[in-house]
Amino acid sequence: MKPVIVKIGGSALAGGALDDLAGVLASETPVTLVHGGGQQLTRMLGALGIPTEFREGLRVTDEATMTVAEMVFAGEVNKALVRELYTMGVPAVGISGTDGPSLLVEPVPNLGRVGSVVRVEGYLIETLWRGGFAPVVAPIGLGPDGAYNVNADSAAAALAVGLGAGHLFFLTDVDGLLSGSETVSALTPEECEGYITEGLAFGGMVPKLRAAAEAAKGGVEARIVNGKKKGSLANAIAGERVGTLISEGVVA
């Protein structure tokens, strides 16, 4: 069974798609979850009087922000998700990309401690899979001089390619990429950038489409799925036409 990587958006945590995970694991499919936590980080930074700045959708991360980001992502958000999964019958283990290390990064220019994944080391995650666990990964990578903040969508795509996954699912709060009121059923990686350039994809959908395109170029079928609908994850894994598929195999 090829692994499945699931990127969980904040709103998807309250949805029903994660109810499918116990059944997926029972089929002996290796599963790894990747989460963000941007809203929680912004709230904590505000409480501490640390300003928040974004450039081209990425958070500028100085030393103080990085310290708080690691505390929020690898601590508060990660462990809360692990506990929630445990109540669903999922044997989850929380790690960050610096454990192992699993995500090796290089600095993104002009953004401080923001990293881009250059290599995935799968030994720790594969060891957890062999033990029957579902790793839950906080988006922090190891750079040349310590921890770096990594965009969670990009981290999920890098893990999917690096671990040889069969599927990458982005759980969000909509039915996929929308064109008007209709869901776009399938895209090639090249078509993703066109939707962004034309303004048909915006906000949080932009990094998802770009990450999905990178995964698809690496041989992984990526799909944007509504995480607030029970059964959506299991149906997508079963091959049903759910959400928006991004794949090299799509006929443009």
Secondary structure by P-SEA (a helix, b strand, c coil): ccbbbbbbcccccccccccaaaaaaaaccbbbbbbbcaaaaaaaaaaacbbbbbccccccccaaaaaaaaaaaccaaaaaaaaaaaaaccbbbbbcccccccbbbbbccccccbbbbcccccaaaaaaaaabbbbbbccbbbccccbbbccaaaaaaaaaaaacccbbbbbcccccccccccccccccccaaaaaaaacccccaaaaaaaaaaaaaaaccbbbbbcccccaaaaaaaacccccccccccccc
